[in-house]
Amino acid sequence: MGEVVATVKLMPESPDVDLEQMKIDVQNAVNEDAEFHKVEEEPIAFGLVALNVMFIVDDGEGGTEIVEEKLANLPNVNSIEVMDVRRLM
C-alpha cells in the first residue's frame, strides 16, 4: 500500500477569524491521523483568506475521510473542499 498527498481548502466563517490559531488547530487535527506537510494562505475576496492544507495519508480504505471530518469540525471553519489527491511514488 502506498501513500497519497491531499490538498484540502478550508474556508473560514468570516474575514475576522484568527488564521494563526486556525493553522495551529489544523496541524493538531491532522497530525493524529496523517502526516502534516504544509499550509498556505489563499486570498479569496473582501479580506477573506482560505487555508490550503496539504497532508500525507496512507492510500487505504477511507483515504482522506477521517482527516476531512476532523478539519470540517474545527472551530471557525465554514466549509472544506478536497482540491487534489495524488499518489506518492
Biopython code that builds the backbone (N, CA, C, O; Angstrom):
import numpy as np
from Bio.PDB.StructureBuilder import StructureBuilder

atoms = [
    (1, "MET", "N", (0.845, -1.169, 0.000)),
    (1, "MET", "CA", (0.000, 0.000, 0.000)),
    (1, "MET", "C", (0.892, 1.234, 0.000)),
    (1, "MET", "O", (1.910, 1.276, 0.692)),
    (2, "GLY", "N", (0.499, 2.246, -0.788)),
    (2, "GLY", "CA", (1.279, 3.460, -0.903)),
    (2, "GLY", "C", (0.720, 4.589, -0.066)),
    (2, "GLY", "O", (-0.097, 4.391, 0.833)),
    (3, "GLU", "N", (1.189, 5.774, -0.391)),
    (3, "GLU", "CA", (0.725, 6.974, 0.297)),
    (3, "GLU", "C", (0.232, 7.971, -0.747)),
    (3, "GLU", "O", (0.650, 7.948, -1.905)),
    (4, "VAL", "N", (-0.664, 8.842, -0.305)),
    (4, "VAL", "CA", (-1.152, 9.919, -1.156)),
    (4, "VAL", "C", (-0.959, 11.238, -0.435)),
    (4, "VAL", "O", (-0.955, 11.300, 0.795)),
    (5, "VAL", "N", (-0.798, 12.297, -1.228)),
    (5, "VAL", "CA", (-0.765, 13.652, -0.684)),
    (5, "VAL", "C", (-2.071, 14.311, -1.103)),
    (5, "VAL", "O", (-2.437, 14.301, -2.278)),
    (6, "ALA", "N", (-2.760, 14.878, -0.138)),
    (6, "ALA", "CA", (-4.053, 15.510, -0.387)),
    (6, "ALA", "C", (-3.967, 16.992, -0.050)),
    (6, "ALA", "O", (-3.285, 17.391, 0.895)),
    (7, "THR", "N", (-4.668, 17.799, -0.837)),
    (7, "THR", "CA", (-4.791, 19.230, -0.578)),
    (7, "THR", "C", (-6.257, 19.532, -0.322)),
    (7, "THR", "O", (-7.120, 19.228, -1.145)),
    (8, "VAL", "N", (-6.527, 20.136, 0.828)),
    (8, "VAL", "CA", (-7.892, 20.468, 1.228)),
    (8, "VAL", "C", (-7.967, 21.971, 1.486)),
    (8, "VAL", "O", (-7.135, 22.528, 2.202)),
    (9, "LYS", "N", (-8.981, 22.628, 0.891)),
    (9, "LYS", "CA", (-9.187, 24.064, 1.091)),
    (9, "LYS", "C", (-10.179, 24.265, 2.227)),
    (9, "LYS", "O", (-11.298, 23.753, 2.180)),
    (10, "LEU", "N", (-9.766, 25.011, 3.248)),
    (10, "LEU", "CA", (-10.634, 25.358, 4.373)),
    (10, "LEU", "C", (-11.070, 26.797, 4.234)),
    (10, "LEU", "O", (-10.239, 27.696, 4.104)),
    (11, "MET", "N", (-12.371, 27.019, 4.261)),
    (11, "MET", "CA", (-12.922, 28.372, 4.216)),
    (11, "MET", "C", (-13.331, 28.765, 5.635)),
    (11, "MET", "O", (-14.153, 28.085, 6.250)),
    (12, "PRO", "N", (-12.771, 29.847, 6.156)),
    (12, "PRO", "CA", (-13.176, 30.313, 7.484)),
    (12, "PRO", "C", (-14.573, 30.934, 7.445)),
    (12, "PRO", "O", (-15.085, 31.282, 6.381)),
    (13, "GLU", "N", (-15.171, 31.065, 8.620)),
    (13, "GLU", "CA", (-16.521, 31.619, 8.718)),
    (13, "GLU", "C", (-16.588, 33.093, 8.341)),
    (13, "GLU", "O", (-17.606, 33.559, 7.827)),
    (14, "SER", "N", (-15.503, 33.830, 8.594)),
    (14, "SER", "CA", (-15.500, 35.263, 8.280)),
    (14, "SER", "C", (-14.053, 35.746, 8.132)),
    (14, "SER", "O", (-13.119, 35.031, 8.494)),
    (15, "PRO", "N", (-13.869, 36.952, 7.602)),
    (15, "PRO", "CA", (-12.511, 37.519, 7.491)),
    (15, "PRO", "C", (-11.877, 37.824, 8.846)),
    (15, "PRO", "O", (-10.672, 38.057, 8.930)),
    (16, "ASP", "N", (-12.691, 37.824, 9.912)),
    (16, "ASP", "CA", (-12.192, 38.161, 11.250)),
    (16, "ASP", "C", (-11.581, 36.980, 11.990)),
    (16, "ASP", "O", (-11.085, 37.151, 13.104)),
    (17, "VAL", "N", (-11.602, 35.796, 11.408)),
    (17, "VAL", "CA", (-11.076, 34.594, 12.056)),
    (17, "VAL", "C", (-9.556, 34.714, 12.190)),
    (17, "VAL", "O", (-8.875, 35.159, 11.267)),
    (18, "ASP", "N", (-9.040, 34.313, 13.346)),
    (18, "ASP", "CA", (-7.594, 34.310, 13.606)),
    (18, "ASP", "C", (-6.959, 33.147, 12.836)),
    (18, "ASP", "O", (-7.042, 31.994, 13.260)),
    (19, "LEU", "N", (-6.324, 33.459, 11.702)),
    (19, "LEU", "CA", (-5.754, 32.412, 10.856)),
    (19, "LEU", "C", (-4.592, 31.690, 11.515)),
    (19, "LEU", "O", (-4.394, 30.496, 11.286)),
    (20, "GLU", "N", (-3.822, 32.398, 12.331)),
    (20, "GLU", "CA", (-2.690, 31.747, 13.003)),
    (20, "GLU", "C", (-3.179, 30.665, 13.970)),
    (20, "GLU", "O", (-2.592, 29.585, 14.039)),
    (21, "GLN", "N", (-4.247, 30.950, 14.714)),
    (21, "GLN", "CA", (-4.821, 29.944, 15.610)),
    (21, "GLN", "C", (-5.429, 28.807, 14.806)),
    (21, "GLN", "O", (-5.343, 27.644, 15.201)),
    (22, "MET", "N", (-6.040, 29.142, 13.682)),
    (22, "MET", "CA", (-6.638, 28.127, 12.821)),
    (22, "MET", "C", (-5.558, 27.189, 12.275)),
    (22, "MET", "O", (-5.787, 25.984, 12.170)),
    (23, "LYS", "N", (-4.401, 27.721, 11.932)),
    (23, "LYS", "CA", (-3.290, 26.897, 11.448)),
    (23, "LYS", "C", (-2.826, 25.924, 12.531)),
    (23, "LYS", "O", (-2.541, 24.761, 12.245)),
    (24, "ILE", "N", (-2.751, 26.396, 13.760)),
    (24, "ILE", "CA", (-2.352, 25.532, 14.877)),
    (24, "ILE", "C", (-3.381, 24.418, 15.062)),
    (24, "ILE", "O", (-3.021, 23.255, 15.243)),
    (25, "ASP", "N", (-4.668, 24.784, 15.016)),
    (25, "ASP", "CA", (-5.737, 23.792, 15.157)),
    (25, "ASP", "C", (-5.666, 22.758, 14.038)),
    (25, "ASP", "O", (-5.876, 21.569, 14.278)),
    (26, "VAL", "N", (-5.375, 23.200, 12.827)),
    (26, "VAL", "CA", (-5.272, 22.297, 11.675)),
    (26, "VAL", "C", (-4.135, 21.307, 11.882)),
    (26, "VAL", "O", (-4.314, 20.105, 11.685)),
    (27, "GLN", "N", (-2.968, 21.803, 12.277)),
    (27, "GLN", "CA", (-1.817, 20.918, 12.489)),
    (27, "GLN", "C", (-2.111, 19.880, 13.559)),
    (27, "GLN", "O", (-1.763, 18.711, 13.398)),
    (28, "ASN", "N", (-2.748, 20.292, 14.649)),
    (28, "ASN", "CA", (-3.079, 19.352, 15.717)),
    (28, "ASN", "C", (-4.079, 18.302, 15.259)),
    (28, "ASN", "O", (-3.968, 17.135, 15.636)),
    (29, "ALA", "N", (-5.055, 18.704, 14.451)),
    (29, "ALA", "CA", (-6.075, 17.766, 13.978)),
    (29, "ALA", "C", (-5.497, 16.774, 12.986)),
    (29, "ALA", "O", (-5.812, 15.585, 13.042)),
    (30, "VAL", "N", (-4.654, 17.250, 12.075)),
    (30, "VAL", "CA", (-4.113, 16.392, 11.015)),
    (30, "VAL", "C", (-3.070, 15.421, 11.557)),
    (30, "VAL", "O", (-3.027, 14.269, 11.126)),
    (31, "ASN", "N", (-2.235, 15.859, 12.487)),
    (31, "ASN", "CA", (-1.129, 15.028, 12.959)),
    (31, "ASN", "C", (-1.565, 13.733, 13.622)),
    (31, "ASN", "O", (-0.764, 12.804, 13.733)),
    (32, "GLU", "N", (-2.808, 13.647, 14.065)),
    (32, "GLU", "CA", (-3.262, 12.413, 14.713)),
    (32, "GLU", "C", (-3.466, 11.276, 13.716)),
    (32, "GLU", "O", (-3.240, 10.115, 14.056)),
    (33, "ASP", "N", (-3.891, 11.590, 12.489)),
    (33, "ASP", "CA", (-4.246, 10.549, 11.522)),
    (33, "ASP", "C", (-3.467, 10.620, 10.219)),
    (33, "ASP", "O", (-3.622, 9.753, 9.359)),
    (34, "ALA", "N", (-2.638, 11.634, 10.063)),
    (34, "ALA", "CA", (-1.877, 11.804, 8.823)),
    (34, "ALA", "C", (-0.611, 12.585, 9.125)),
    (34, "ALA", "O", (-0.425, 13.099, 10.229)),
    (35, "GLU", "N", (0.245, 12.664, 8.138)),
    (35, "GLU", "CA", (1.473, 13.443, 8.277)),
    (35, "GLU", "C", (1.237, 14.827, 7.687)),
    (35, "GLU", "O", (1.032, 14.968, 6.481)),
    (36, "PHE", "N", (1.265, 15.842, 8.535)),
    (36, "PHE", "CA", (1.073, 17.219, 8.081)),
    (36, "PHE", "C", (2.246, 17.616, 7.207)),
    (36, "PHE", "O", (3.401, 17.394, 7.572)),
    (37, "HIS", "N", (1.951, 18.207, 6.042)),
    (37, "HIS", "CA", (3.016, 18.658, 5.141)),
    (37, "HIS", "C", (3.177, 20.175, 5.197)),
    (37, "HIS", "O", (4.237, 20.672, 5.576)),
    (38, "LYS", "N", (2.114, 20.923, 4.815)),
    (38, "LYS", "CA", (2.200, 22.383, 4.898)),
    (38, "LYS", "C", (0.813, 22.993, 4.773)),
    (38, "LYS", "O", (-0.153, 22.323, 4.408)),
    (39, "VAL", "N", (0.740, 24.284, 5.087)),
    (39, "VAL", "CA", (-0.500, 25.054, 4.936)),
    (39, "VAL", "C", (-0.147, 26.385, 4.285)),
    (39, "VAL", "O", (0.821, 27.042, 4.669)),
    (40, "GLU", "N", (-0.948, 26.771, 3.294)),
    (40, "GLU", "CA", (-0.732, 28.024, 2.584)),
    (40, "GLU", "C", (-1.999, 28.864, 2.642)),
    (40, "GLU", "O", (-3.108, 28.330, 2.648)),
    (41, "GLU", "N", (-1.829, 30.177, 2.684)),
    (41, "GLU", "CA", (-2.962, 31.097, 2.658)),
    (41, "GLU", "C", (-3.295, 31.442, 1.214)),
    (41, "GLU", "O", (-2.402, 31.653, 0.394)),
    (42, "GLU", "N", (-4.599, 31.497, 0.908)),
    (42, "GLU", "CA", (-5.059, 31.874, -0.421)),
    (42, "GLU", "C", (-6.110, 32.979, -0.295)),
    (42, "GLU", "O", (-7.225, 32.722, 0.158)),
    (43, "PRO", "N", (-5.759, 34.212, -0.695)),
    (43, "PRO", "CA", (-6.753, 35.291, -0.640)),
    (43, "PRO", "C", (-7.928, 34.966, -1.567)),
    (43, "PRO", "O", (-7.734, 34.546, -2.707)),
    (44, "ILE", "N", (-9.147, 35.167, -1.060)),
    (44, "ILE", "CA", (-10.350, 34.883, -1.843)),
    (44, "ILE", "C", (-10.969, 36.199, -2.317)),
    (44, "ILE", "O", (-10.906, 36.515, -3.505)),
    (45, "ALA", "N", (-11.562, 36.962, -1.411)),
    (45, "ALA", "CA", (-12.155, 38.260, -1.767)),
    (45, "ALA", "C", (-12.572, 38.991, -0.503)),
    (45, "ALA", "O", (-12.921, 38.371, 0.501)),
    (46, "PHE", "N", (-12.532, 40.308, -0.564)),
    (46, "PHE", "CA", (-13.023, 41.159, 0.526)),
    (46, "PHE", "C", (-12.407, 40.811, 1.882)),
    (46, "PHE", "O", (-13.096, 40.837, 2.902)),
    (47, "GLY", "N", (-11.122, 40.488, 1.895)),
    (47, "GLY", "CA", (-10.424, 40.187, 3.139)),
    (47, "GLY", "C", (-10.529, 38.744, 3.594)),
    (47, "GLY", "O", (-9.894, 38.367, 4.579)),
    (48, "LEU", "N", (-11.308, 37.932, 2.908)),
    (48, "LEU", "CA", (-11.448, 36.518, 3.272)),
    (48, "LEU", "C", (-10.261, 35.741, 2.719)),
    (48, "LEU", "O", (-9.919, 35.862, 1.543)),
    (49, "VAL", "N", (-9.639, 34.947, 3.576)),
    (49, "VAL", "CA", (-8.463, 34.163, 3.198)),
    (49, "VAL", "C", (-8.732, 32.704, 3.534)),
    (49, "VAL", "O", (-9.062, 32.372, 4.672)),
    (50, "ALA", "N", (-8.589, 31.832, 2.536)),
    (50, "ALA", "CA", (-8.748, 30.388, 2.743)),
    (50, "ALA", "C", (-7.392, 29.792, 3.088)),
    (50, "ALA", "O", (-6.349, 30.374, 2.789)),
    (51, "LEU", "N", (-7.420, 28.621, 3.721)),
    (51, "LEU", "CA", (-6.200, 27.877, 4.004)),
    (51, "LEU", "C", (-6.183, 26.619, 3.150)),
    (51, "LEU", "O", (-7.141, 25.846, 3.156)),
    (52, "ASN", "N", (-5.091, 26.412, 2.414)),
    (52, "ASN", "CA", (-4.893, 25.184, 1.655)),
    (52, "ASN", "C", (-3.955, 24.295, 2.471)),
    (52, "ASN", "O", (-2.782, 24.616, 2.662)),
    (53, "VAL", "N", (-4.490, 23.186, 2.943)),
    (53, "VAL", "CA", (-3.763, 22.285, 3.828)),
    (53, "VAL", "C", (-3.325, 21.063, 3.034)),
    (53, "VAL", "O", (-4.140, 20.418, 2.374)),
    (54, "MET", "N", (-2.032, 20.748, 3.102)),
    (54, "MET", "CA", (-1.513, 19.552, 2.441)),
    (54, "MET", "C", (-1.068, 18.561, 3.507)),
    (54, "MET", "O", (-0.367, 18.915, 4.455)),
    (55, "PHE", "N", (-1.491, 17.304, 3.331)),
    (55, "PHE", "CA", (-1.096, 16.256, 4.261)),
    (55, "PHE", "C", (-0.918, 14.951, 3.512)),
    (55, "PHE", "O", (-1.439, 14.770, 2.411)),
    (56, "ILE", "N", (-0.175, 14.044, 4.127)),
    (56, "ILE", "CA", (0.124, 12.737, 3.541)),
    (56, "ILE", "C", (-0.585, 11.684, 4.377)),
    (56, "ILE", "O", (-0.515, 11.691, 5.606)),
    (57, "VAL", "N", (-1.273, 10.775, 3.686)),
    (57, "VAL", "CA", (-2.025, 9.730, 4.364)),
    (57, "VAL", "C", (-1.866, 8.432, 3.578)),
    (57, "VAL", "O", (-1.595, 8.455, 2.378)),
    (58, "ASP", "N", (-2.034, 7.301, 4.261)),
    (58, "ASP", "CA", (-1.961, 6.009, 3.591)),
    (58, "ASP", "C", (-3.072, 5.877, 2.566)),
    (58, "ASP", "O", (-4.192, 6.343, 2.773)),
    (59, "ASP", "N", (-2.737, 5.233, 1.457)),
    (59, "ASP", "CA", (-3.701, 5.020, 0.374)),
    (59, "ASP", "C", (-4.467, 3.734, 0.672)),
    (59, "ASP", "O", (-4.228, 2.693, 0.060)),
    (60, "GLY", "N", (-5.376, 3.828, 1.610)),
    (60, "GLY", "CA", (-6.146, 2.660, 2.005)),
    (60, "GLY", "C", (-7.619, 2.965, 2.057)),
    (60, "GLY", "O", (-8.070, 4.007, 1.581)),
    (61, "GLU", "N", (-8.351, 2.066, 2.627)),
    (61, "GLU", "CA", (-9.794, 2.238, 2.742)),
    (61, "GLU", "C", (-10.116, 3.501, 3.536)),
    (61, "GLU", "O", (-9.541, 3.740, 4.598)),
    (62, "GLY", "N", (-11.022, 4.293, 3.021)),
    (62, "GLY", "CA", (-11.396, 5.537, 3.687)),
    (62, "GLY", "C", (-10.568, 6.723, 3.247)),
    (62, "GLY", "O", (-11.032, 7.861, 3.315)),
    (63, "GLY", "N", (-9.352, 6.480, 2.797)),
    (63, "GLY", "CA", (-8.488, 7.541, 2.287)),
    (63, "GLY", "C", (-8.386, 8.735, 3.213)),
    (63, "GLY", "O", (-7.882, 8.624, 4.331)),
    (64, "THR", "N", (-8.859, 9.861, 2.754)),
    (64, "THR", "CA", (-8.724, 11.121, 3.486)),
    (64, "THR", "C", (-9.948, 11.445, 4.338)),
    (64, "THR", "O", (-9.988, 12.500, 4.971)),
    (65, "GLU", "N", (-10.932, 10.577, 4.368)),
    (65, "GLU", "CA", (-12.202, 10.877, 5.038)),
    (65, "GLU", "C", (-12.049, 11.242, 6.509)),
    (65, "GLU", "O", (-12.708, 12.169, 6.979)),
    (66, "ILE", "N", (-11.208, 10.545, 7.237)),
    (66, "ILE", "CA", (-11.045, 10.808, 8.668)),
    (66, "ILE", "C", (-10.504, 12.220, 8.886)),
    (66, "ILE", "O", (-11.004, 12.960, 9.733)),
    (67, "VAL", "N", (-9.485, 12.585, 8.117)),
    (67, "VAL", "CA", (-8.889, 13.913, 8.253)),
    (67, "VAL", "C", (-9.877, 14.983, 7.801)),
    (67, "VAL", "O", (-9.983, 16.032, 8.436)),
    (68, "GLU", "N", (-10.600, 14.730, 6.713)),
    (68, "GLU", "CA", (-11.607, 15.686, 6.237)),
    (68, "GLU", "C", (-12.644, 15.960, 7.320)),
    (68, "GLU", "O", (-13.013, 17.111, 7.553)),
    (69, "GLU", "N", (-13.106, 14.922, 7.972)),
    (69, "GLU", "CA", (-14.115, 15.078, 9.025)),
    (69, "GLU", "C", (-13.580, 15.918, 10.180)),
    (69, "GLU", "O", (-14.281, 16.789, 10.695)),
    (70, "LYS", "N", (-12.340, 15.659, 10.585)),
    (70, "LYS", "CA", (-11.746, 16.422, 11.683)),
    (70, "LYS", "C", (-11.564, 17.888, 11.307)),
    (70, "LYS", "O", (-11.800, 18.773, 12.130)),
    (71, "LEU", "N", (-11.144, 18.150, 10.067)),
    (71, "LEU", "CA", (-10.972, 19.533, 9.630)),
    (71, "LEU", "C", (-12.306, 20.258, 9.563)),
    (71, "LEU", "O", (-12.393, 21.430, 9.928)),
    (72, "ALA", "N", (-13.339, 19.578, 9.103)),
    (72, "ALA", "CA", (-14.667, 20.193, 8.998)),
    (72, "ALA", "C", (-15.236, 20.554, 10.363)),
    (72, "ALA", "O", (-16.047, 21.473, 10.474)),
    (73, "ASN", "N", (-14.818, 19.840, 11.400)),
    (73, "ASN", "CA", (-15.338, 20.070, 12.744)),
    (73, "ASN", "C", (-14.514, 21.065, 13.560)),
    (73, "ASN", "O", (-14.825, 21.309, 14.726)),
    (74, "LEU", "N", (-13.481, 21.635, 12.972)),
    (74, "LEU", "CA", (-12.677, 22.628, 13.684)),
    (74, "LEU", "C", (-13.492, 23.902, 13.900)),
    (74, "LEU", "O", (-14.372, 24.218, 13.099)),
    (75, "PRO", "N", (-13.202, 24.636, 14.982)),
    (75, "PRO", "CA", (-13.903, 25.905, 15.201)),
    (75, "PRO", "C", (-13.573, 26.898, 14.086)),
    (75, "PRO", "O", (-12.456, 26.913, 13.569)),
    (76, "ASN", "N", (-14.544, 27.717, 13.725)),
    (76, "ASN", "CA", (-14.408, 28.788, 12.740)),
    (76, "ASN", "C", (-14.237, 28.318, 11.298)),
    (76, "ASN", "O", (-13.911, 29.123, 10.426)),
    (77, "VAL", "N", (-14.453, 27.016, 11.031)),
    (77, "VAL", "CA", (-14.389, 26.514, 9.662)),
    (77, "VAL", "C", (-15.798, 26.481, 9.095)),
    (77, "VAL", "O", (-16.680, 25.823, 9.646)),
    (78, "ASN", "N", (-16.008, 27.189, 7.997)),
    (78, "ASN", "CA", (-17.313, 27.225, 7.340)),
    (78, "ASN", "C", (-17.492, 26.025, 6.419)),
    (78, "ASN", "O", (-18.549, 25.394, 6.424)),
    (79, "SER", "N", (-16.455, 25.700, 5.617)),
    (79, "SER", "CA", (-16.547, 24.571, 4.701)),
    (79, "SER", "C", (-15.156, 24.080, 4.337)),
    (79, "SER", "O", (-14.160, 24.782, 4.515)),
    (80, "ILE", "N", (-15.113, 22.849, 3.821)),
    (80, "ILE", "CA", (-13.860, 22.300, 3.308)),
    (80, "ILE", "C", (-14.136, 21.722, 1.928)),
    (80, "ILE", "O", (-15.260, 21.336, 1.607)),
    (81, "GLU", "N", (-13.073, 21.674, 1.117)),
    (81, "GLU", "CA", (-13.182, 21.095, -0.223)),
    (81, "GLU", "C", (-11.869, 20.406, -0.546)),
    (81, "GLU", "O", (-10.800, 21.003, -0.420)),
    (82, "VAL", "N", (-11.949, 19.150, -0.960)),
    (82, "VAL", "CA", (-10.759, 18.440, -1.385)),
    (82, "VAL", "C", (-10.395, 18.949, -2.775)),
    (82, "VAL", "O", (-11.168, 18.802, -3.722)),
    (83, "MET", "N", (-9.232, 19.540, -2.887)),
    (83, "MET", "CA", (-8.802, 20.139, -4.151)),
    (83, "MET", "C", (-7.996, 19.174, -5.006)),
    (83, "MET", "O", (-8.071, 19.214, -6.234)),
    (84, "ASP", "N", (-7.218, 18.299, -4.352)),
    (84, "ASP", "CA", (-6.309, 17.432, -5.100)),
    (84, "ASP", "C", (-5.889, 16.257, -4.244)),
    (84, "ASP", "O", (-5.674, 16.398, -3.040)),
    (85, "VAL", "N", (-5.775, 15.091, -4.872)),
    (85, "VAL", "CA", (-5.231, 13.905, -4.214)),
    (85, "VAL", "C", (-4.322, 13.233, -5.223)),
    (85, "VAL", "O", (-4.743, 12.904, -6.331)),
    (86, "ARG", "N", (-3.061, 13.030, -4.830)),
    (86, "ARG", "CA", (-2.084, 12.415, -5.734)),
    (86, "ARG", "C", (-1.304, 11.326, -5.015)),
    (86, "ARG", "O", (-0.976, 11.447, -3.835)),
    (87, "ARG", "N", (-1.022, 10.280, -5.739)),
    (87, "ARG", "CA", (-0.242, 9.175, -5.190)),
    (87, "ARG", "C", (1.236, 9.550, -5.164)),
    (87, "ARG", "O", (1.758, 10.119, -6.122)),
    (88, "LEU", "N", (1.898, 9.227, -4.067)),
    (88, "LEU", "CA", (3.349, 9.449, -3.939)),
    (88, "LEU", "C", (4.076, 8.219, -4.440)),
    (88, "LEU", "O", (3.657, 7.087, -4.199)),
    (89, "MET", "N", (5.155, 8.454, -5.130)),
    (89, "MET", "CA", (5.967, 7.341, -5.638)),
    (89, "MET", "C", (7.188, 7.148, -4.776)),
    (89, "MET", "O", (7.997, 6.258, -5.041)),
]
sb = StructureBuilder()
sb.init_structure("model")
sb.init_model(0)
sb.init_chain("A")
sb.init_seg("    ")
for serial, (resi, resn, name, xyz) in enumerate(atoms, 1):
    if name == "N":
        sb.init_residue(resn, " ", resi, " ")
    sb.init_atom(name, np.array(xyz, "f"), 0.0, 1.0, " ", f" {name:<3s}", serial, name[0])
structure = sb.get_structure()
